[in-house]
Amino acid sequence: MSTWWTKGLAPAIAREVGERSRAFYELLIPAVDIYEIGSSLVVEADLAGFQKEDITVRASGHTLLISAKREPPSDVDSVHLQQRPLKIRRVVRLPLEVDEEVEPTAKYENGVLTVKMPSKGAKRVKIE
């Protein structure tokens, strides 16, 4: 194959595909699960590869905002493919309003962020 392909066009195409696929993943990630435990709403988000200090969580009303960022590796000789997101900003619409007077709790363990928030005005009804 000619050198214009291997030295110019192929690496440029690979770089462009990598950048576009990373932007695609930044749009979709993190995967989120939402469930109830008693009168609390629990949200779990996959944030593997991010440091706890670089994750921000805000809860308000029916919304949970999860954002995180990281720097690309700087000690590499060359990059062949880079799809893992460098930043994440996910707005999660909550099925219940959270009680803003009570502080939510969050835990980050094994790449999973777990946020537990008391829900406002939602009561489980016992069926007799």
Stockholm file with secondary structure:
# STOCKHOLM 1.0

chainA/1-128         MSTWWTKGLAPAIAREVGERSRAFYELLIPAVDIYEIGSSLVVEADLAGFQKEDITVRASGHTLLISAKREPPSDVDSVHLQQRPLKIRRVVRLPLEVDEEVEPTAKYENGVLTVKMPSKGAKRVKIE
#=GR chainA/1-128 SS CCHHIIIIIHHHHHHHHHHHHHHHHHHHCSCEEEEEETTEEEEEEECTTCCGGGEEEEEETTEEEEEEECCCCSSCSCCSCCCSCSEEEEEEECSSCBCTTSCCEEEEETTEEEEEEEBSSCCCCCCC
#=GC SS_cons         CCHHIIIIIHHHHHHHHHHHHHHHHHHHCSCEEEEEETTEEEEEEECTTCCGGGEEEEEETTEEEEEEECCCCSSCSCCSCCCSCSEEEEEEECSSCBCTTSCCEEEEETTEEEEEEEBSSCCCCCCC
//
